[in-house]
């Protein structure tokens, strides 16, 4: 059975990439080798996915987001426009730091608001919400609302 997904002609999908059924990859995206994108995902325009990145099902990544090597995004996550993920704590242009990439995990059902920065080596817990423009430097527990610079816990999401 052949997968059915959409890739806009301006986008680049490297070899050894897995894309799930019903996913849509819009204008000027690049998905690097070894990465996987689950089913029913949407990548807005100008999204970059680094090597060996894992993205779950039903994930929506808005325009102008780069998801670098070391980042894992679980199912049902929303990533707002212009979110920045990092993968090295202390980058230097003259040093090859691929061995220093830190793992970042975005858990199921989380939301990351527009223009937020997610510093590498942390976990954003299941169902959590990161407000727009936040700089997240530490772990976010399950069902928490975090925002600010640096982001801190403001509230808990109460289920109805």
ZIWOGI-V440957 format. One record per backbone hydrogen bond with DSSP energy under -0.5 kcal/mol. NH is the residue of the N-H (numbers start at 0). CO is the residue of the C=O. Records with the same first field share a line. If there is no record, write none. Layout:
NH->CO, CO
This chain:
4->2
5->22
7->24
10->7
11->28
13->11, 30
17->34
19->36, 37
21->3
22->19
23->40
24->5
25->23, 42
28->25
29->46
30->11
31->29, 48
33->14, 15
34->31
35->52
36->17
37->54, 55
39->20
40->37
41->58
42->23
43->41, 60
45->26
46->43
47->64
48->29
49->47, 66
51->32
52->49
53->70
54->35, 52
55->72
57->38
59->76
60->41, 58
61->59, 78
63->44
65->82
66->47, 64
67->65
70->67
71->103
72->53
73->71, 105
75->56
76->73
77->109
78->59
79->77, 111
81->62
82->79
83->115
84->65
85->117
94->91
96->94
99->96
100->97
101->86
103->69
104->121
105->71
106->104, 123
108->74
109->106
110->127
111->77
112->110, 129
114->80
115->112
116->133
117->83
118->116, 135
123->104
124->122, 139
126->107
127->124
128->143
129->110
130->128, 145
132->113
133->130
134->147
135->116, 133
136->134
139->122
140->138
142->125
143->140
144->154
145->128, 143
146->151
148->149
149->134
150->134
151->146
153->144
154->144
156->142
157->155
158->156
